[in-house]
Amino acid sequence: MDTGVCTFSVEARRADGSLVGVSDASISPCVDDALLRAVQAGQLANDGELPALRVRPAWHDAQRPVVTGLTLALGDQPPRHYSREVFSTEAHGLIRRLRGEQRVGPEEKVSWNAVARAADPEAPRHRVRMQRAPFPLVAAPLPQVAVGAYELCVEAAVLARLRDRIVTTRSVEGAELLVGRLLHDAERRALELRIVDAHPLEPGRGGSSNTHFSFDPVESAAVRRRALARDDGAKPCGWHHNHNPCEGCWAHPDCKVDWVFFSGDDCEVHATLFAAPHMVALVGGKIGALPAARPGFRLYGWRDGRVVERPFRVVGDGSDGWDAELGTFRDEAAAPEESPMIEAEEEVSR
Amino acid sequence: MQTSVPTPSANLRDVTFVDWDGSRKAQLERVPLTSTVGQLLNEAVGHLGLPLQHLYQASLRGREIDPGQTLDDLGIESDVEFDLVPIVSAG
């Protein structure tokens, strides 16, 4: 994305400070964040138009061109600060690529910086016209949402179906396209994303296993088109996938390993397929002390230009028993009886 | 008031890439038919603000396109719109 004055990139450096790799980095998640916030607050029209962009690097005091983040303003909106963490997906992708190419050893420590430099004055190869779709806002009163807040909720029936699927597929990861309504209360400047359904996705050529799910380029686009054709106002709004516990977890319900997290691969899926700022990622699987047969969920989404865990409410039938802290339904959250204690909680790395 | 209409060129096309969620489009204007889809796709990824460390696939009406094919190879006779799909796996 053209910022007009500078471009951002991420650099990977060895422990001795030597440069080992560089990759351009996009500020698009920051722009999207600022745009959604301004539309939510009624400061900009929801017409897909992007006003003039003002971007300034926040320089590291002693290490210019290293930056600690950036400030960004849309049109005459006040500038908003974004930390360098908005580039972490690109940075970790770069480091993974360098390890894959064996330019960095598997155990070698590598750090990363974000840097800003003057934009290349060379003209782009072709003239480009950009278009953005307006956010799929549905006007609705949201008295339950705090003024100015953006809250997320999932219908209980969706979670129940996803839990059944997780238990049925057992040791193979699966994925679904989530659909929902992005409700907007203009008076309260409030947003609520309500997830109402999940369309199954088939794995692509890379298949699926107990540690991965490969997205099929064409099939996933076909599922998205089917979801867009729904006549109930719900639109694609994110994705769900599950992390399977190991076989030992199924055999030992007392196991306390927590498999519900957002991995580096998951960040890449979200940044490339679900880049719109209201899109979310639901992850299901074995949570902490709960047995594998009672999967729970955590929700992740864009905030301040990066993907973070977000709280969510469960709505609809069955919501009374939801335990937000545990990420599952309370009636199923009873600790296993008289189970032998495991000696130490294992740190999971995949 | 008269407006001038650009003269269409037999060897130039407007080529649009749409990101996977359909929320953003980058239209590259007056692209030579000798351009490969891969070259254009790489240019579009940057304009769309998508992460650059990943592989992307272009598809046309549900068909995967070889990035080495030119617009001419594909028999593109008018302006065209490709879907841009990342090749990714959740972990």
Boltz contact constraints between the chains, C-beta under 6 A:
constraints:
  - contact:
      token1: [A, 1]
      token2: [B, 49]
      max_distance: 6.0
  - contact:
      token1: [A, 23]
      token2: [B, 53]
      max_distance: 6.0
  - contact:
      token1: [A, 24]
      token2: [B, 52]
      max_distance: 6.0
  - contact:
      token1: [A, 26]
      token2: [B, 49]
      max_distance: 6.0
  - contact:
      token1: [A, 28]
      token2: [B, 49]
      max_distance: 6.0
  - contact:
      token1: [A, 90]
      token2: [B, 51]
      max_distance: 6.0
  - contact:
      token1: [A, 93]
      token2: [B, 53]
      max_distance: 6.0
  - contact:
      token1: [A, 94]
      token2: [B, 53]
      max_distance: 6.0
  - contact:
      token1: [A, 126]
      token2: [B, 28]
      max_distance: 6.0
  - contact:
      token1: [A, 126]
      token2: [B, 29]
      max_distance: 6.0
  - contact:
      token1: [A, 126]
      token2: [B, 31]
      max_distance: 6.0
  - contact:
      token1: [A, 127]
      token2: [B, 29]
      max_distance: 6.0
  - contact:
      token1: [A, 128]
      token2: [B, 26]
      max_distance: 6.0
  - contact:
      token1: [A, 128]
      token2: [B, 28]
      max_distance: 6.0
  - contact:
      token1: [A, 128]
      token2: [B, 47]
      max_distance: 6.0
  - contact:
      token1: [A, 129]
      token2: [B, 27]
      max_distance: 6.0
  - contact:
      token1: [A, 130]
      token2: [B, 26]
      max_distance: 6.0
  - contact:
      token1: [A, 131]
      token2: [B, 25]
      max_distance: 6.0
  - contact:
      token1: [A, 132]
      token2: [B, 24]
      max_distance: 6.0
  - contact:
      token1: [A, 133]
      token2: [B, 23]
      max_distance: 6.0
  - contact:
      token1: [A, 206]
      token2: [B, 89]
      max_distance: 6.0
  - contact:
      token1: [A, 212]
      token2: [B, 89]
      max_distance: 6.0
  - contact:
      token1: [A, 212]
      token2: [B, 91]
      max_distance: 6.0
  - contact:
      token1: [A, 213]
      token2: [B, 90]
      max_distance: 6.0
  - contact:
      token1: [A, 214]
      token2: [B, 89]
      max_distance: 6.0
  - contact:
      token1: [A, 215]
      token2: [B, 88]
      max_distance: 6.0
  - contact:
      token1: [A, 217]
      token2: [B, 57]
      max_distance: 6.0
  - contact:
      token1: [A, 217]
      token2: [B, 85]
      max_distance: 6.0
  - contact:
      token1: [A, 218]
      token2: [B, 59]
      max_distance: 6.0
  - contact:
      token1: [A, 218]
      token2: [B, 62]
      max_distance: 6.0
  - contact:
      token1: [A, 221]
      token2: [B, 83]
      max_distance: 6.0
  - contact:
      token1: [A, 241]
      token2: [B, 90]
      max_distance: 6.0
  - contact:
      token1: [A, 263]
      token2: [B, 91]
      max_distance: 6.0
  - contact:
      token1: [A, 265]
      token2: [B, 89]
      max_distance: 6.0
  - contact:
      token1: [A, 265]
      token2: [B, 90]
      max_distance: 6.0
  - contact:
      token1: [A, 265]
      token2: [B, 91]
      max_distance: 6.0
  - contact:
      token1: [A, 266]
      token2: [B, 90]
      max_distance: 6.0
  - contact:
      token1: [A, 268]
      token2: [B, 88]
      max_distance: 6.0
  - contact:
      token1: [A, 269]
      token2: [B, 88]
      max_distance: 6.0
  - contact:
      token1: [A, 269]
      token2: [B, 90]
      max_distance: 6.0
  - contact:
      token1: [A, 271]
      token2: [B, 51]
      max_distance: 6.0
  - contact:
      token1: [A, 272]
      token2: [B, 50]
      max_distance: 6.0
  - contact:
      token1: [A, 272]
      token2: [B, 51]
      max_distance: 6.0
  - contact:
      token1: [A, 272]
      token2: [B, 54]
      max_distance: 6.0
  - contact:
      token1: [A, 272]
      token2: [B, 86]
      max_distance: 6.0
  - contact:
      token1: [A, 272]
      token2: [B, 88]
      max_distance: 6.0
  - contact:
      token1: [A, 273]
      token2: [B, 20]
      max_distance: 6.0
  - contact:
      token1: [A, 273]
      token2: [B, 86]
      max_distance: 6.0
  - contact:
      token1: [A, 276]
      token2: [B, 21]
      max_distance: 6.0
  - contact:
      token1: [A, 276]
      token2: [B, 23]
      max_distance: 6.0
